[in-house]
């Protein structure tokens, strides 16, 4: 599916009572037609209504096939969308004939087969809900959910009480003090999400940016908080013209000042447009200068998305600092975009022209579109980029765990002008990456990448892949230590710790039903397992992967190590009923 066709749609339809304008519309390439239309009482599984025709299964029914794009066990004229392609238990679908489908089916464009006949529905119970299919509020067809949450037949995957699915409760061993709300003091927004964090050693404080959502738009909010107790300082920045802002990230430069990247955009008719990429400067996070546009005029004439920012030594001149911003550019209307990168050698005042970082291409046997890029600059000035490769087939299923998806690494050794060949971090044909932002951290000679692997039913695991040869080969560990695959673990963040020869990993999850922020310390050596998981949040919350802004957790969490070795974790949760940003300070025992 062309990414731009589904930009900004899914949050608008992600649940009863959802806002029609999402907080982060421009980066969402999830299928807008997949949404929850439950009325609160329906729990039936619609698979009992699937009929059998001429010895084969009807549209919407389960199926099996030895390969893609064949009938398999479906009725004549239908195609089995296989489980290997990402459809649980398979799904019989057909090609639209001049826009028409058989009784009980509806033509959807685009669909998994292009113009595709899918099973019609009026409520979730008309679909195979127990297998992860729901009724689209837009097309009224049965499709994979756009907000999967791992459960055990609708209940928590594990319990701390004795029984067949008992698991050990996660201790609060590193993060033992009470959480702090970084955004509760704001009176200019109703909810806040997408937090990440940097440490400011000169002021012994953390600075956290996030999307702040009042009525009728969004802006980039920030909070500066003392590392221990003390008053919070809130500030804001954003596009000087556009009403909507998203995807904030913050870095600290050598001179101690901060730079925040984000995007601004307009929103209308379920489409984001007039996008701009911005960088704002701040001395300490208590106030921000007027932002400067990064993208040259015309670069984002169609649409741009998801900027990321990083800094480090300039190649060939290590005493100088280079700042990099990378983002996705849609080059033609309704077509998947490419990744580009720009560099600034004057701390963000001016920028080079965009250079190509990643096109749509074949990576380890799968043709994928690049998105969700993260950057890290090595001590020698090499720029490492890690991004999600979205497969261009299996359209409904590509985003929630697909063997055709990739987590991709590239490196530039000339300041972002050219890039190496793509290498797959995820194991081709075995791993099933989920469309969640990967994160990257360097520790000595090792490069670490955290990403999410799973299946469309929401059984997602946090993976940590490590390369000792600059990104050519990788070894992978599972970070979460659940007894079996069931729960959703998502939004991983990394912090390198050279003192302890380890990386710290933060994520959010729901193994015991309620949501929580969780943590593990993983040795730098990839042959050693990650440490026992711990709880970071001191209160539970309703866990979701939905983009409904009234319950959304964002696309980022953040973790950093301060100069004294303490940890600072930041995330968004809904413990008070709406999204808000929280922080926790941890001391490794």
N, C-alpha and C positions, 0 to 999 in steps of 0.2 A: 504494500500500500504506500503511495506517495506520502511522505511524512506530513507535508503541508496540508493535506486534506483533512487531517485529524488534529491539527494544531489547535490547542485551546478548547477542545470540545468536551473532553471527558469529565472535567470537574463540573461543568454546567449541568450534567445529567447524572451525577454520581450518587444521588440518594434522595429520599423524600424530603422536600423542603429545601433542597440545595439552591444556593445562589445561582443565577444565570451567568455570573461573571467570575471566573476562577482567579485565584491569586497569582498563578504562574502559568497563564494560558499559553504563552508562546513556546514553552519547552515541552509541551505534552504531546507526544506522538502516539498516544494510546488511542484505541478505537472508540470514538465518541458514541457509537451506537450500542456499545455494551454497557449496560447500566442496571442498577438495582431498582426494580419497580415493585418490591414487595409491599403488601398492604399490612404487614405485621402479623397476619394470622396464618398465612399459607406456608406449610412445610412439606407438602406433597412433592414427590418426584415425578415429573411429567413423562418419564420414559415408559410408563405403562400404557400411554396413549399412542405410542409409535406403532404404526401398522406394518404389515409385511405384504409386499406386492410381488407377484410372479416369482416367489421363492427368494426374494431379496428384501432388505430392509428399506423402509421409506425415508423420506427426507427428515433429518433430525434424529434418526435412530442410531444406536451404536453399530459399529461395523468393524471388520478386519480386512486388511489387504496386505499382500506381500510387498507392495511398493506404492509410492504416491501416484496420484493421477490415474488410478484404475478403479474399476467398479468394486472389486473385492466382493464382500457379502451384501452390497447394496442392490437395490432393484435396478432393472435395466434403465440406462440413461443417466444414472447417478454416479457420483464419484465418492470414494471413501477418503475423507480427511483423516489420516491415520493418527494413532496415538504417538507414533514416532515423530510425527510432524508437530505434535504438541496438543492434540485434541484428545482428552481423556476418554478412553473406551471407543474412540473413533466417532465420526459424525458424517452421515450421508448428506451430500449436497448435490445440487445440479446446476447446469448452465442455464441462464435465462434464454428463452426462445422469443426473440423480438420483445423483450421486456416482460414476458408473461411466464408464469409458473403454474404448476398443477394446483388443484384445490388444496388449501391448507398450508401453502407455501407463499413466500413473498420474494420478489426480486430485489436484491441489494447491490448497489454499485457505489464504491468498489466493495468487493467481497473476497473471500478466500480464493475463488476461481475467476476473478474479474467480476463480470455481471453474474451474480450467484443466486440461485434459489435456496433459501433457507426456511426452516420450519417457522410458520407464523405462530404468534402467541398474543395473549392479552395480559398475562401475569407470569411471575416466575414459576409458579407451580405447573404451567404448561410445558416447562422445559425440564431438562435433566439436572435439577438443582444439586443433587447429591454428588454429581460428577463435575460441578463447577460451571454449569450453563445457566444463564439468566435471560430474562426477557428484555430486549432493548426498548427503552422508552422512545427512541427516535424512529426505529424501523419496525418495531413490533415483531422481531424475529428472535429465535433462540440462538444466542451466541455466548462465547466464553465471557465470564465476568471480567470487568475491567478493574476490580478491586478484590482480588483473592485474599483470603485470610485462612491460614492453616488451622484446621480443627480436627477433632476426632469425632466424626458424625455429628458435628454441630456443637460439640462440647470442647472443653480445654484438652489439649493434647496430653498433658500430664497433670498429676495431682501430687501433693506432698503427703497425702493420706495413704494408708496401706491399700493395695489393690494391684491389678495387673499393669497399670500405667503409672505407678509411683515413681517419682524422681526426687532427688535431693533439692531442697529449697536453696536458692542462691544466697550466699551470705553477703553481708555488707562489711567487707574486710578492709578494702582500700579506701572506699568512699563511705566514711562512717558518720560524717556530720550531716546536718539538715540541708536539703536542697534550697537554693535561692531562686526566686523568680526574678529574671532580669527585665521582664517587660510588664509586670503587674502595675508598676507606677505610671505607665503611659495612660493618658486620658485622650490621646488622639487616634487610637486604633482599637478595634474590637477583638482582634486575634493576631497572633504573631507566630511565624514558623520559618524554617529554613536556616537555623542558626549554625554558625561556625565560630572559631575563636582564635585569637592570637594573644600572646603574653607580652606585656610591656615591662621590661625589667627596670627601666629607669623610674617608673612610678609604682612598681609592684602591683600591677593591675592587669586585668584581662579586658579585651575589647571584642564585642560580639555584634555582628550585623545580622539582620533578619528581615523578612518581608513583614511589614505592618499593614493591616487591612482595616481601614475605616469603611464607611459606606461610600460606594461609587468610585473605587479606585484602590491603589496600593502605593506605598512609598517604602524606601529603605530606612528602617529604623536601626539605631545602634545603641548599645549600652556599654559604658565603661564602669567596671566594678573593681573595687580593691580586691586583691588576692584573698585577703581574710575578710573581716567585717568592715563595714563602712558604707557611706552613702553612695548610691548609684547616680550616674550622670547619663541621661538619655539625649540623643540627638537624632537628626534625620537628614537624608539627602534623597536625590531622585532626579529623574528626567525633568528638565525645566519646563517642558511643554506637555509631554504625554501624561495621562492620568494613571497609567499602570506601570509598575516597576517590579522586577523580579530578579532572582538568581544572584544574590549578593555574596561576595567572597572578599575577605580582607587579608592583607599581608603587611608585614613590617619591614621597612627598608633598613639598610645599613646605618643611615643617619638618624634612625629612631622614629621617623615619621611613618604614617600609615597610608596605604592605598586600598581603596575598595572598588571592585568592578561590579557592574550590574547592567541590566538592560532595561530600556524603557520602550513602551509600545502603546498603541491604541487598540481598542477591542470593540468589535461590532459584528453582528451577524454570525457569531460563533467563530470568528477569524481574528487573529491578531495581525496587525499591520503597522506600517510606519515604525518599524523597530530600529533602535539605535543602541550601540554598545558604548558604555560610559565608564570612566575612571574618575573617582573623587579623591582628594587629598585631605589629610587631617594631621595635625601635630600630635594629638594624643587620643583621638576618638571622642572628645567632648564637643566638637563642632567640625563641620566639613566645608571645605572650599567649594565654589561652584564647579560642578563636574565638567570634564572635557570629553568630547566625543572621540572615540577611537577609530571607528569605521569611516573611511573616506566617503564623501558624498556619492551616492549611487550604489555603494557596495550592498546595502541592505534594501535595495529598491523593491525586491520581491518580499524577502523576509530573512531575518537572522535570528539566532537563538543561542542561549546557554553559554554566556561568556565565562571564562575562567582566567585566573591571574596567578603569576608566579614570578619570582625574581632570583637572581644569583649572579655570579661572576660573568663578565663579558668574555667571550672566547678571544684569546690572544691578548687580553688586557685585564687580568684578574683583579687589579686594583679598582677597576670600574664596575659598576653594577648595571645589569640589564633587567628590564621589566618586560614580561611577555603577557599578551592577552590572546587567547584562542577562542574561537566560536564557530558555529555552523552557519553557512550561507546557502540559502536556497537560490539556485541560479536561474531556474525557469519555474513558472507558476505550476503548482501542484506536482512538483517533482522533488525527490529526496535531495538534500543538499550535500555539500562538501565541508570539510573542516579547513579553516585558514588560521594563520597566526600572524601577529604583528609584534614588533619589538620597539621599545623606547630606551634610548641611552641617556635620557635626561630626566629620569624619575617620573615619566608620564606626561611631560609637557608636549612632546611631539612623538610621532609614531611612524614607522616604516609603512610602506604599502603592504596589503595582505599578501602572504605567500601561501601556497597550497601545502597543507599538512597531511590531509588524507582525502582521497576521492572515494566514490563508490567503486568497489573493486572486489576481487576474489581474495579471500584470506583463508588459508588452510582448507581449500576445497569448497568454501561457501561464499557466494556473492553477497556482500553486506554493505549497508550504508552507515557512515560514521556519525556518531553523536555522543554527548555526555563526556567531554574530554576533560582530563585532569593533567596538570603539568608539574614537573619537578626539575630544578636546575642543579646539576652536580657541581662539585668544587672546581672541576676543570672547564666549566661553562657549557658542558653538554646538556641539552634540553631533552628530557624524557617526557613523552606524551603517552597516556593510556586512555583508551576510549572504548565505548560500546559499539560493536558492529551489529546492526540490525538486519536480519536476513530479509531478502526481498521476496520470500515465498512463505506460505503458511500464515497468511496475513493476520488472522485473529490471534494466532498462538505465538507469534514471534516474540512478544514482549514479556511473557510470563515464564519463560524457561523453554528453550528451544535448542536442539542439537545443531541447528544451522546458525545460531547466534555465536558471536565471538567477543572476547575481551582482547583488545589489540594494543600492541606496544610499538612505538616508533621512537627513534632518537635523531636529533639534529646536532651536528658538531660544527655548524657554521652560523650560529645565531638565529636559527629558524629559517634560513633561506632554502635549504633542501633537507630532505628527511630520508632516513634509511628505509629499506623494505619493511613491510609489516610482518610482525611475528605474533602468533596467537598465544595469549597467556593461558586461556582455557584450552583444555585438551579437545581437539577436533574429534567429533563423533562420539564423545563420551560425556563431556560436561554439557550442561544446559543453562547457559547464562540468562539471567533475568535483567530486564531493562531498568536497572538501578545504577546510579552514578558510581563508577569505580573510583578508588582513591589510591594515591601512590606516595611512597616515602622512601628515602635513601638512607642507608645505614652502612657506612664504610663502603666496601666493594659490592654490597648487596642492594638490590632494588626490590622493594616489597609492594605488592598490589593487593588491595582488599576489594572483593567483588561478591556478588550474590549469585548463587546457583540454585536452581529449583525447578518446580513443575507448576503448571497452570492452576493447580488447586491451592497454591499458597504454601506448600511445603518448601521453604526456602532456607538455605544455609549460607552463612558467611564463610567465604573462602579467603585464604591468604596464600598468594603465590609469590615465590621468591626466585630471583635470577641472580646468579653470581658472574654471568658473562655478558652483562650489559643489555640483557633482554632477549637474547637468542633462544635460550632454553629456560624452562621454569619447573619448579617443584611446588606442589600445592598441598596445603593442610586445611582441615576444617576447624574453624575457630570455636563455634558453639559446640557444647558438649552434651547435647540432649541424648537420651538413650536410643532414639530412633528418629527417622525423618518424619516430621508431622507439622511442627510449628513454623511460623513465619519469623525469620530473622532478617533484618533489612537495614539500609542506610549506614553502612560501615564507614568509620573514620579511623585514620591512622596517625600516630605520633611516634617518631623515631627517638630512641633513648640510647645514645652511645655510652653513657655511664654504666647502664645495666646491660648493654649489648642485647637489646630487646626492642620490639615495637609494641606499643599499646593500642588496643583495638576497642572502639566503642560502637555500639549499635543499639537498635530498639527491637523488641520481640514480644511474643505472646505465648511462650511454652506453657504457662500456667493459666492461660485464659486472659487475664488482665494484661495490659501493656506494661512494659518496663524498659528502662535503659539498662543495658548490660555491658560488661567489660571483661577483657582477658588480656594478659600479658603473654606475648609470644616470643620465644628466643629468636635471636637473629639467625641462628643455625636452622635451616629448614628441615633437617632430619629429626629435630626435637619437637614434640607436640606443644601446642599452646597450653597455657596454664588453665586451671579450673576457673570456670565462669563465675562472675560476681555480679551482684546487683548494685546499680548506681542510684537509681531513683528511689526516693523514700515513700512514694505513694503510687498506687496503681492508676491506670487510666484506660479508657476505651480504645482498644487498638484497631487501626484500620489501615488499609493501603489506598483508600479512596482519596480523591482530590477535592472533595467537598470542603470549601474553606471553613465551614463551621466545625470540622473535626479532623482537619488535615494535619499531618506531622511534618510536612515539608519534604525537600529532596536532600537535605544535608543534616548531619550532626557534626560536632567538632570536638577534638581533644588535642591538648598540647601539654608539653612538659615545661615547667618554669625553671629558672636558673638554679633554684634550690632543690630540684628533683621532684617537686610536688606536681600532681596532675590536675588539669582543669578540664572538665567535660561539660558540654553544652548540647542541649537537644530541645525539641518542642513536644509537649504532650497536652492532654485535655483533662487533667485531673480536676480542674475547676469548671469543666463543662465546655470550654472553648480553647483553642490552641493558645499556648503561651510558652515563652522560652525560659528554660531553667538551667541552672549551673550547679555543679558539684565540685568540691575540691577533694582530692584524694592524696593520701600519703602511703606509698608502697611499704608494707610491713618489712 
